[in-house]
Structure formats: C-alpha cells, structure tokens
C-alpha cells in the first residue's frame, strides 16, 4: 500500500491545500484550461416607416410631402372620388411636390413599400362658388345716354377658383328698376337705356349646375342725351357726315366712304340719319344708324335724289329728279309718292304734324318759299318777295326759318307758317344759310362765311339776339341738323 502524504493543515482546516493547489497551478478541477467568452447579441434591425402630409394651397394646388424612414423606395397612388389618378415611385426622402390646378373632389394618397406598413392621407379640393368683379364697370364706362345701348363683355369679370369651371357661363340679366332692357349673347351683356335719366341697376346671373351659381349687380347712370348736331365736313381730304355736341365738342366721324356724303337729317326719334351721297356714281339717299352703322341705300332706282327731310310720320321727303319736284318715300325705300311736280323745287321741310311741306322754287322767276297743304293739294307762295328766298326749315313751334337776300346780303329770317310776321335774325356781312332750329326752338344753327369758300357753323338764339357762337374749327363745315331729344 502506498504511503499517503499527510494532509496539509492550516488554521482553516483540511481544505487549505485545495486552495493552494488552485492558486499554484494553471487550473484546478481537471481540464487544465479556461472557458471561451460568450459572443454579444446582434443589434436589432433598423425601424422602417412611411409618412406623408397633404394640404391645399393656392385654392386648387396640393402641397404633398413624404418621408421614407429606412426605406429606399415607395410607391404613391392617388385617387379622386374613388377613381385612380396616378401612381408614382418615390426614391428620395424627404420628398416634396406641388400638384397644381387640381380638379375639385376628395383625394386619397396611399404610400406603400414591401414589408412596411402603408400610410394613407386624404383631403378635399373644394367646389368654389363663382364670383364677379363688376367694379371696373361701375365708372363712366357704364354711362348710357337715354335711348342708346351699350355692350359689355363680362368674360374676364367672372371668375371661379376651380379651373374646370372656367370660363364662367353668363346665364341671364334682369333690370331691377325697369329703366333698362337687357340681352345676352355669349359673354356679352347689352343694356339699352329705356327709362328717364338717373341711376340704373341690372342683376347678372352666372354659373353652372356643376360649378355653382352666383349673381352680381351692374350699376350705372342713364344720361340725358346731349344736344347734338350732325353736319357735313370737308377735312382730311374727304367729305363726310360728322356728329358733334352743340358746343363743338365730341366730334365723331360717321361716314368714311371715299365718295361725297352730305346733308344729314335725323329721324323723329333721333336714332337714324338720312343723307345724300354720290358713292355709287349717281346721287342717292342713304340711311344709317345715329352712330354711323348699317349704311344702306334708300333710293335704289331714283338716281340724283337730293335734299331730304324726315317727317313726323316716319316718311322722308326729298327732291326727286323724275319727273322733277318733291316726292315722299317710306324709310325702307317703298311707297314712292310724288308731292310736287316742279323741276325747280327743292329743299323740302315738313310741318310738325306732317300735313304740309315748305319748299323753295323759282317757278315765279325768282326763288320763293312755298307751302303745300298735302290734304288739299294747294300750294301757296308765302314769301312773295322780289329777292331770293329759300332753304326753309320748319320748327316744332310752327315757325319757318329761311334765307333771304332782301336786305342786300344773304341773311336768315323767321316767319309764321303762313308767311306773316317776318323777322330778320342776322345782318352780318357775308352769307348766312342752312338754318336749322333746335328741337326746343331756342337755338338756331347755321352756316356763315363771307363767300362760302371757308364755311363754318355757328349758333345763335332763335330770336337773333345775343352773340354768335362758333362751333366748328377745322375744315369746311355746312348743313347742320339737330338731333331730336
């Protein structure tokens, strides 16, 4: 039997040797080596997410923003009112985009990527109500003279924030005060002044079933028709009919034909003008609107017609070459009627009630003013003077103004319709002719010049008192005619 080594002892007992063994040796408990350390756990994968925000800017634009967190690519799809609009691949983050001019409706945005929770966002582009901006009309642009019309194009004054509802339709227009008559054509609104001078209002309705409707007010002023005079003028190398205010302002050229246009006369309502022209090589009567539009030949077969006047019954008297004398015709050119058979008769002028005409004639060897009663057929010499009398103009006040040389020069006179109470109105050196009495009988327009080589138009009181007022300042000017009011 082998001999056992004595146990190591220590104050701590028999196990002290074990401790020494473990301290002095490379290892204890067998195996002779140490154990390997545990490797660390791998880090968790990065968090992935998608987000997006949407907002309406500039009324119909959409401000879109997306964030892709640890996602390299995502797909965005957009629907409007449940219908697919577009699909877009997004590869950058943050991503921004302005979707402009979007149609009204409910929009849904879905952003998705493989293995990532999708993100949705939504908004609505409103259906805006159309609006009007008639402020630009509520200035002097909307002033209309009584009996006249003005047309406004309202397309640019109607607006809708939704692009699909532009242009905004113009539906109707209604006078709010019975002072105007209205009509629409496309986006054009025509307002006709049918009432007395003063303010007017027209309600304009616009819009559509899908885009909504609205209304606005066009407000303006009906102005009293200014006293106006049509006249012949030779200026700028051409002879034409012009229109001006009684003070000579507001001159407007009404005819522009290369031919000679002269001797204008207004219709009783002041809306049309008859005049003489040689634009068709012969001398004929034409009719046009008071603004110069719609110029139409009246005497289609009556060549060399001249000196028209418009009667209160709407018919026109004039000098007719065939068979010679004074004739009457409807304003549409029909109903020709010979009134006076006299090749020297000219310058007819109707009485206020239209039952008589005054005219000049040299049938007695010198020029006289005659009056014909159309009901009896009797023709009477009412001047009966050895000097030259002619160019009669019958006023609404039943006076006849005429030119006469009985004072030694060509001056203007006034007499009763039967030739009584002859009064001299002018006595200036030179020639006064072409008398035209204003509708109210207060003023007399006429032509004056020393020898008619430079004729101009003047105005004087109808009784000849007071000074003369020159109202034309350019070119040669004759044949004034007042516009009825």
C-alpha positions in Angstrom: 0.0 0.0 0.0 1.4 3.3 -0.9 2.1 5.7 1.7 -0.3 8.7 1.8 1.0 12.2 2.2 0.0 13.9 5.3 -2.9 16.4 4.8 -2.0 19.9 4.7 -3.4 21.7 7.6 -4.0 25.2 8.4 -6.0 27.0 10.8 -8.8 26.9 8.3 -8.9 23.1 8.1 -8.1 20.4 5.6 -9.4 22.3 2.6 -6.5 24.8 2.6 -4.4 22.5 0.5 -7.1 22.6 -2.2 -6.9 26.3 -2.2 -3.1 26.3 -2.6 -3.4 23.8 -5.4 -5.7 26.0 -7.2 -3.6 29.0 -6.7 -0.3 27.4 -7.7 -1.5 25.5 -10.7 -2.6 26.7 -14.0 -6.1 25.3 -13.4 -8.0 23.3 -11.0 -10.6 20.7 -11.3 -9.2 18.9 -14.3 -9.1 20.0 -17.9 -6.1 22.2 -17.4 -7.6 25.3 -19.4 -10.1 28.3 -19.1 -13.7 28.5 -20.9 -14.3 31.0 -24.1 -16.3 34.2 -23.5 -20.0 34.4 -24.9 -20.3 36.5 -28.2 -22.5 39.7 -28.0 -26.1 39.6 -29.4 -26.6 41.1 -32.9 -28.2 44.6 -33.0 -31.9 44.8 -33.8 -32.8 45.7 -37.5 -33.5 49.5 -38.1 -37.1 50.6 -37.8 -38.8 51.3 -41.2 -41.8 53.6 -41.7 -43.6 55.7 -44.2 -45.4 59.0 -43.6 -46.9 61.8 -45.8 -48.7 65.1 -45.3 -51.1 66.9 -47.8 -52.6 70.3 -47.7 -54.4 72.6 -50.2 -52.5 75.8 -51.2 -53.4 78.5 -53.7 -57.0 77.2 -53.6 -56.6 74.3 -56.0 -52.9 73.2 -55.6 -51.9 70.3 -53.3 -48.7 70.6 -51.3 -47.5 67.0 -50.9 -44.7 65.8 -48.6 -43.4 62.3 -47.9 -40.8 60.8 -45.6 -39.3 57.3 -46.2 -37.5 56.2 -43.0 -35.0 53.4 -43.7 -36.9 52.7 -46.9 -35.2 53.0 -50.3 -38.3 53.1 -52.5 -42.0 53.5 -52.1 -45.0 53.7 -54.4 -47.6 56.5 -54.1 -51.0 56.1 -55.6 -53.6 58.9 -55.8 -57.4 58.6 -56.3 -60.0 61.2 -56.6 -63.6 60.4 -55.7 -62.6 56.7 -55.8 -61.1 56.8 -59.3 -57.4 56.1 -59.8 -55.5 59.2 -61.0 -51.8 58.3 -60.9 -49.0 56.1 -59.5 -45.6 57.5 -58.7 -42.4 55.8 -57.5 -40.6 57.8 -54.8 -36.9 57.2 -54.1 -35.8 60.3 -52.2 -36.6 61.4 -48.7 -37.8 63.9 -47.7 -39.9 64.2 -50.9 -41.9 67.3 -51.8 -44.1 68.1 -54.7 -46.8 70.7 -55.7 -49.6 69.1 -57.6 -51.1 72.2 -59.4 -54.5 73.1 -60.7 -56.3 70.0 -59.2 -59.9 69.5 -60.0 -62.4 69.7 -57.2 -63.1 66.4 -55.3 -62.0 64.1 -52.5 -58.4 62.9 -52.8 -56.8 59.9 -51.2 -53.0 59.3 -51.1 -51.6 55.8 -50.3 -47.8 55.3 -49.8 -46.6 51.7 -49.6 -43.4 49.7 -49.7 -42.6 46.0 -49.3 -42.6 44.8 -45.7 -43.7 48.3 -44.4 -47.0 49.4 -43.0 -48.7 51.6 -45.7 -49.6 55.2 -44.9 -52.7 57.0 -46.2 -53.7 60.6 -46.2 -56.7 62.5 -47.6 -58.1 65.9 -48.3 -60.7 67.7 -50.4 -60.3 70.4 -53.1 -63.5 72.5 -52.6 -66.1 73.3 -55.2 -65.8 77.1 -55.1 -68.7 79.4 -55.9 -68.1 81.6 -59.0 -67.8 85.3 -58.3 -68.0 88.6 -60.2 -66.0 91.8 -60.2 -68.1 94.5 -61.8 -66.3 97.3 -60.1 -64.4 98.2 -63.2 -67.8 98.7 -65.0 -69.2 100.9 -62.3 -67.4 104.0 -63.6 -68.0 106.2 -66.6 -67.8 103.1 -68.7 -71.4 102.2 -67.8 -72.9 105.6 -68.5 -75.6 105.2 -71.2 -77.5 108.0 -72.9 -81.2 107.6 -72.9 -82.4 105.7 -75.9 -78.9 104.3 -76.5 -77.4 100.9 -75.9 -74.0 99.8 -74.6 -72.5 96.3 -74.8 -70.2 94.9 -72.1 -68.0 91.8 -72.4 -68.1 90.2 -68.9 -66.0 87.1 -69.5 -62.9 88.4 -67.7 -65.0 89.8 -64.9 -66.5 86.4 -64.0 -64.1 84.0 -62.1 -64.1 80.6 -60.5 -61.2 79.2 -58.5 -61.9 75.7 -60.0 -60.2 75.7 -63.4 -62.6 73.2 -64.8 -65.5 75.7 -64.2 -63.9 78.4 -66.3 -64.9 80.4 -68.3 -68.0 81.0 -66.1 -71.2 80.9 -68.2 -73.3 84.1 -68.4 -76.9 83.0 -67.9 -79.3 86.0 -67.7 -79.6 89.6 -66.9 -82.6 91.4 -65.4 -83.3 95.1 -64.8 -84.0 95.8 -61.2 -85.7 99.1 -61.8 -87.4 98.8 -65.2 -85.1 101.6 -66.5 -83.2 99.3 -68.9 -83.7 96.5 -71.3 -81.2 93.7 -71.4 -80.0 90.9 -73.6 -77.1 88.5 -73.5 -75.1 86.7 -76.2 -72.3 84.5 -75.0 -70.4 86.7 -72.5 -71.8 90.0 -74.0 -74.3 91.9 -72.0 -76.2 94.6 -73.9 -78.0 97.3 -71.8 -80.4 99.7 -73.5 -81.5 102.8 -71.6 -85.3 102.7 -71.8 -86.1 105.0 -68.8 -85.5 108.5 -67.7 -82.1 109.8 -66.8 -80.8 108.6 -63.4 -79.2 105.6 -61.8 -80.0 102.1 -63.0 -79.2 98.5 -61.8 -79.0 95.3 -63.7 -78.7 91.9 -61.9 -76.5 89.5 -63.8 -76.8 85.7 -63.1 -73.9 83.3 -63.9 -72.5 79.9 -63.2 -73.4 76.3 -63.9 -75.0 73.2 -62.3 -71.7 71.5 -61.6 -69.7 74.6 -60.8 -72.2 76.5 -58.7 -74.0 79.8 -59.4 -73.8 83.4 -58.4 -75.1 86.9 -59.2 -73.8 90.4 -59.3 -75.0 93.9 -60.0 -74.0 96.1 -62.9 -74.9 99.7 -61.8 -74.6 102.8 -63.8 -76.2 106.1 -64.9 -78.6 106.9 -67.7 -77.6 110.3 -69.0 -79.7 112.8 -70.7 -78.9 112.9 -74.4 -76.7 115.9 -75.1 -77.8 118.4 -77.7 -76.1 117.1 -80.8 -75.7 118.3 -84.3 -75.0 116.2 -87.4 -73.2 118.1 -90.2 -71.2 117.9 -93.4 -67.4 118.5 -93.2 -64.6 118.5 -95.7 -61.5 117.7 -93.7 -58.7 115.3 -94.2 -59.2 115.2 -98.0 -62.7 113.7 -97.8 -66.3 114.9 -97.5 -68.2 113.1 -94.8 -71.0 113.3 -92.3 -70.0 114.0 -88.7 -71.7 114.3 -85.3 -70.8 116.8 -82.5 -72.2 118.2 -79.3 -73.8 121.7 -79.7 -70.7 123.3 -78.2 -68.5 121.7 -80.9 -67.0 119.0 -78.6 -67.2 115.2 -79.0 -66.8 115.2 -82.8 -67.4 111.8 -84.3 -67.0 110.9 -88.0 -70.0 108.8 -89.1 -69.2 108.1 -92.8 -65.8 107.1 -94.2 -66.6 106.3 -97.8 -64.3 108.0 -100.4 -67.4 109.4 -102.0 -69.1 112.7 -101.1 -71.5 112.3 -98.1 -73.5 115.4 -97.1 -76.8 116.9 -96.0 -77.7 114.7 -93.0 -81.2 114.8 -91.4 -82.3 112.9 -88.3 -85.4 110.7 -87.9 -88.0 112.0 -85.5 -86.8 109.6 -82.7 -83.1 110.7 -83.3 -82.0 107.1 -83.9 -81.3 107.2 -87.7 -79.9 109.6 -90.2 -80.8 110.1 -93.9 -78.1 111.7 -96.0 -77.0 112.3 -99.6 -74.1 110.6 -101.2 -72.5 110.0 -104.6 -70.6 106.9 -103.6 -72.5 104.9 -106.2 -71.5 107.4 -109.0 -75.0 108.8 -109.0 -76.5 111.0 -106.2 -78.7 108.9 -103.9 -80.2 108.9 -100.5 -78.7 106.6 -97.8 -79.9 105.8 -94.3 -77.7 104.9 -91.4 -78.0 104.5 -87.6 -77.2 107.5 -85.5 -73.8 106.1 -84.7 -72.9 105.7 -88.4 -73.5 101.9 -88.6 -75.7 100.0 -91.1 -75.4 102.4 -94.0 -78.0 101.3 -96.6 -79.1 102.8 -99.9 -82.7 104.1 -99.7 -83.5 105.2 -103.3 -82.4 102.2 -105.3 -83.8 103.4 -108.6 -84.2 107.1 -108.0 -80.9 108.5 -109.3 -79.9 112.0 -108.4 -82.2 112.3 -105.3 -81.3 115.2 -103.0 -82.2 117.5 -100.1 -84.1 115.0 -97.8 -86.1 115.8 -94.7 -87.7 113.4 -92.2 -91.3 113.9 -91.4 -93.1 113.2 -88.1 -94.9 110.2 -89.7 -91.6 108.5 -90.3 -91.6 109.2 -94.0 -88.9 111.1 -95.9 -89.5 113.9 -98.4 -86.8 114.8 -100.9 -86.0 116.4 -104.2 -86.8 113.8 -106.9 -85.4 114.2 -110.4 -88.2 112.1 -112.1 -90.5 113.7 -113.1 -88.9 116.5 -111.1 -90.1 118.1 -107.9 -90.7 116.9 -104.4 -91.5 113.3 -103.5 -92.2 111.2 -100.4 -91.0 107.7 -99.6 -91.0 105.2 -96.7 -87.8 104.7 -94.8 -87.4 101.3 -96.3 -87.5 102.7 -99.8 -91.1 101.7 -100.6 -94.2 103.7 -101.1 -92.9 106.4 -103.5 -95.3 109.3 -103.8 -94.9 112.4 -105.9 -96.0 115.5 -103.9 -94.9 118.5 -106.1 -94.3 118.4 -109.8 -91.8 121.3 -110.3 -88.4 120.8 -111.7 -87.1 123.9 -109.8 -88.5 122.8 -106.4 -86.0 121.7 -103.7 -85.2 121.8 -100.0 -88.5 120.4 -98.7 -89.2 120.7 -95.0 -92.1 119.0 -93.1 -94.5 120.8 -90.8 -94.6 119.5 -87.2 -97.8 117.4 -87.8 -96.6 116.2 -91.2 -99.6 117.6 -93.1 -97.7 120.3 -95.0 -94.4 120.9 -96.6 -92.4 124.0 -97.2 -90.0 124.2 -100.2 -88.2 126.6 -102.4 -88.9 127.1 -106.1 -88.1 129.5 -108.8 -91.3 128.9 -110.8 -92.2 132.6 -110.5 -88.9 133.8 -112.0 -87.1 134.2 -108.6 -86.7 131.9 -105.7 -89.6 131.9 -103.2 -90.7 129.8 -100.3 -93.9 127.8 -101.0 -96.1 125.7 -98.7 -98.2 122.8 -99.9 -101.1 121.5 -97.9 -101.0 117.8 -98.5 -104.6 117.3 -97.6 -106.0 119.9 -100.1 -103.1 120.0 -102.6 -103.0 123.8 -102.5 -99.5 125.3 -103.0 -99.1 128.9 -101.7 -96.2 131.4 -102.1 -95.7 132.6 -98.5 -92.6 134.9 -99.1 -93.7 136.7 -102.3 -90.7 138.9 -102.4 -88.7 140.0 -105.4 -85.4 139.0 -103.8 -84.1 135.4 -103.4 -85.8 133.4 -100.6 -85.2 129.8 -99.9 -83.8 126.9 -97.8 -86.8 126.7 -95.4 -86.6 124.9 -92.1 -89.9 124.3 -90.3 -89.7 124.2 -86.5 -91.7 122.2 -84.0 -93.0 125.6 -82.7 -94.6 126.1 -86.2 -92.2 128.8 -87.4 -90.4 128.7 -90.7 -86.7 129.8 -90.8 -85.3 130.7 -94.2 -82.6 132.5 -96.1 -83.2 135.7 -98.0 -81.3 138.4 -99.8 -84.0 141.0 -99.2 -81.6 143.1 -97.0 -78.9 143.1 -99.7 -76.9 140.1 -98.3 -77.9 136.6 -97.7 -79.3 136.6 -94.1 -81.6 134.5 -92.0 -85.2 135.2 -91.3 -88.1 133.8 -89.3 -91.8 133.9 -90.2 -95.1 132.3 -89.2 -96.1 129.2 -91.2 -98.4 131.4 -93.3 -95.7 133.9 -94.1 -96.7 136.6 -91.6 -94.5 138.3 -89.0 -91.2 138.1 -90.9 -88.3 138.9 -88.6 -84.7 139.3 -89.7 -82.3 137.3 -87.4 -78.9 138.0 -88.9 -77.4 141.0 -90.6 -73.7 140.3 -90.8 -71.5 140.9 -93.8 -71.2 137.7 -95.9 -73.6 134.8 -96.3 -75.7 133.1 -93.7 -77.5 130.0 -94.9 -78.6 126.4 -93.9 -80.8 127.4 -91.0 -81.5 124.5 -88.5 -83.7 125.2 -85.5 -83.1 123.2 -82.3 -85.9 120.8 -81.1 -86.9 123.1 -78.3 -86.9 126.2 -80.6 -84.4 128.1 -78.5 -81.3 128.0 -80.7 -80.6 128.3 -84.4 -77.6 126.6 -86.0 -76.5 127.9 -89.4 -73.6 128.3 -91.9 -71.7 131.5 -92.3 -68.8 132.8 -94.4 -68.1 135.9 -96.5 -68.4 133.9 -99.7 -68.8 130.2 -98.6 -65.2 129.5 -99.6 -64.5 128.7 -95.9 -67.9 127.9 -94.4 -68.3 127.3 -90.7 -71.2 126.5 -88.4 -72.4 129.0 -85.7 -75.2 129.0 -83.2 -77.4 132.0 -82.1 -80.6 132.4 -80.1 -83.6 131.7 -82.2 -84.8 135.3 -82.0 -81.4 136.5 -83.3 -80.4 138.3 -80.1 -77.0 137.8 -78.4 -73.8 136.9 -79.9 -72.9 134.1 -82.3 -71.1 131.0 -81.1 -68.6 129.3 -83.5 -68.8 125.6 -83.0 -66.6 124.2 -85.9 -62.9 124.9 -86.0 -61.4 122.6 -88.6 -62.1 122.1 -92.3 -65.1 123.3 -94.2 -68.4 122.7 -92.5 -72.1 123.1 -93.6 -75.6 121.7 -93.4 -76.2 121.4 -89.6 -79.1 119.2 -88.4 -80.2 118.9 -84.7 -80.8 115.5 -83.1 -84.3 115.3 -81.7 -84.4 114.7 -77.9 
